């Protein structure tokens, strides 16, 4: 199972549109679009989870392609780095 980062998504795109886009390359296990915590508005990126070989085919085919007027940035997601605790004075 691979986690795919999808960047530069149109803000009006929903999970169903992203799922349909990636489903052309295989079974999509999950789609998570990231929203701003305070406003709830889409942040223009998200993550798609697919089986390994299908994920690689989707990354190869969709990176740099236009989707609803924007050029997508698609690659294998990197593990999230731990955040440094904030210091307040």
N, C-alpha and C positions, 0 to 999 in steps of 0.2 A: 504494500500500500504506500503510495507516494502522496505527499502534500504539495500542491502546486500554488505558487504565488501568482496572482493576477492583478496587475497594476494598470493604472490609467483608465479605469472603467468609467463610462459615463455615469454621472450621478443619478440619472433616472433609471438605470438598469436595476432589475430585481433579481432575486435568486433564480427564478424560473427561466429568465432569459439566459443567464450565465450557464445554468444547468443544460439547457437546450444546445447552447454553443459547444460545450465540451462533450455532450452525449454523442456527437457525430464521430467521436474517436473511441468510444467505449462507455462502459457503465460508470456513472458518476455516483460515488458513495455519499458525498456530502458537499454542500456549498455553504460558505459562511462569508457574508459581506460585512465589512467592518463599518460601524457607525460611530460618530462622535458621542462620547459619554454625556456631555452636557446638553447638546442640542438634538441628538438623535438623528442628525442628518448623515447621509452616506459620506464616507471619506474617500471613495474612488478606488478602493482596492479590496481584495478579499482572497479567500483560499478555497481550492477545490481539491477533493480527495478522490483518487482513482487508483486502480491496480497499476503496478509498475510499468508494464509494456505499453498499456493504453495511455498512461500519463506521459510517457516519453514521446509518443506519437502526437499527443495533443500539444505538448510544449513546442515540439518541432514545427507543427503546422500553424499554431496560433501566435507565436511570438512575432511581433512586428506587423500583425495583420490589423486591418481597420475593423472596428466593431461599433456600430451606431455613431460613426463620425469621429472616433478616437482611435489612435494606434495603441494596441495593447502591448504591455510588457508582461511576458509569461515565462516563468522559470521555476525550477524546483525550489520550494521554500526551505530556508535555512532555519535551524533551531533558534528559538527566541533566546536572546542573551539576557542574563539576569540584570536587573536594574540596580543601580547604586541607590542606597537610601537617600532621600532628600534631607538636607540639613536646614533647619529653620533657626534663625537667631532670635 
